Amino acid sequence: MSDNSRRYIETLYILDAVAKRVPPDAWDNPTCCTDWTARQVAGHAAWVTRSIGSTTGAFAPPEPQPEAEVAGDDPAATISAAVAATHAALDSQGALQTVSQTPFGEMPVDDFIGTIWVDALTHAWDIADATGLAHGISDELAAAAKASLEPISDMLRGAGRFDDPI
C-alpha cells in the first residue's frame, strides 16, 4: 500500500462514517454545493468513488446518471458499497501500478488517487455540513488537503466546479 492509497482510503472511510450517521430525513437538506442536496452529493461521491475504483480494471466504470438516482433510497448504503468495492479494487495485486486513462490524462492509478483523494474528503464535509454532523476530519488532513489544492485552485474555479474558498 502506498502513501497515496493510505490517504485516499482514509478519506473514503471518513466519507463512509459521515454517511452512516446521517439521519434518514436529512438526505434532502441543501448543501453548500449550489442546487445539490446531501443525497445528490452522496450520489456524486459514490459515482466518483466507483469510477476511481474502475481505473484498476477490477470492474467496469459506472454509467452516468443523475446523482439522486445513484444515491437511491439509502445513500449511506450506496456510499458504503462504493467504498468497499473501490478499497478491494485498490488492494488487489498490481492495481496501483495499473496505467489508466483519467480526467488528468493517462497515469498510474497510484498517481491518480494521489491527485483525486481530496474529492472524497470534500464531499464528506459537504454532507456533514448539510446535515449538522461533525465531519471527523483532522486538522492535519485538512491542512494537507488545502496544501494539495492551493497550486491548482484557480483551475478548479468556475461553473459546475468549486466556488470561492470559505
Secondary structure, DSSP 4 states (H G I P E B T S, - for coil): --HHHHHHHHHHHHHHHHHHHS-GGGTTSB-SSTT-BHHHHHHHHHHHHHHHHHTTTSSPPPPP--HHHHH-S-HHHHHHHHHHHHHHHHTSTTGGG-EEEETTEEEEHHHHHHHHTHHHHHHHHHHHHHHT------HHHHHHHHHHHGGGHHHHBSTTSB-S--
